[in-house]
Amino acid sequence: MSTFVFKNKHSEYTPVSNIFIDKYMPKARGEFVKVYLLGLKYCVSGELGVNSSIMASSLHLLETDVLNAWSYWNDEGLVKMIPVDNMGNYTIEFLDITTSISAENENNINLLEELNKNSTKDMLQDIEKLLGRPLSSKEMTMYIGWIKDYAFLPEVILLLIQYCVSKGKTDCRYIETIAIAWYDANIKSIEDAQAFIKKHENKWTNMRKILAYLGIKDGEIMKPQEEMLTKWLYTYGFSMDIIHRACDICFQRINKADFKYIDGILNSWQRDGIKTLEDIDKKDNKKTIKKNSSYKVKMDSFNSYDQRNYNFDELEKKLLGWDK
């Protein structure tokens, strides 16, 4: 649990800058806006501080959401978040938004220098066409920074934006997350990017097939379930038929889709060296034979004596008197 100590003057009302409403609020996540406004209210009303538990409870959020919100506004330059100790406590100082705007305008001087380069200018114009909107100076700075910091070619950046747009994701934070993933994957060229996209798309195509078989939408799975799917497909190398068979067994036994149950089945098959459906059938047949061979008739008063063999044809002749 974190505690946030505010550093501002006391006031009887909560002033919210129109710059915040027009520029920062539309692109921020809803929970981040809620944390900013409640924190601003605490700050200007003279509260010395508040802990993350109280803020989370008031806003019906998780404590991690509160901490992430303050980190976000710190990165945006609207607050100054300074650690007080090693226990997760901070001072939060609300900054003058007009100051942050002025600082951004100073960065535009560098942007003007970059925009004199035809390749950079063309890249930014193409990005605006892909996104269907003008870029902010912060976004321009970010894309230019990728050329310098990540060694991305303009063509690679355009392909990255096009990929995000195809996913219906055009917000700055998502695009930046994909860029970091590409950088971590050491993508340097168009060919590297295309190979990475193909591998990622093939992975999710196979995952979606399994999820569809289970009647689950891909947006409904969490990280641990995604890791299980990755293990089944790529660590164990199981075919779709084998995974489907494990799903069938799960449904037959517990009448519902359970990732842990299916994972247990596939872990067992991996240990037994199962590679095909025929291997599964052979394993099941061996179990059946072993079970049948181990079955013994229980001895009781009815069958505890030696059984006799009768010739029913001879008995019939005697009964009908044909034996004479």
Disulfide bonds with the S-S distance in Angstrom:
none
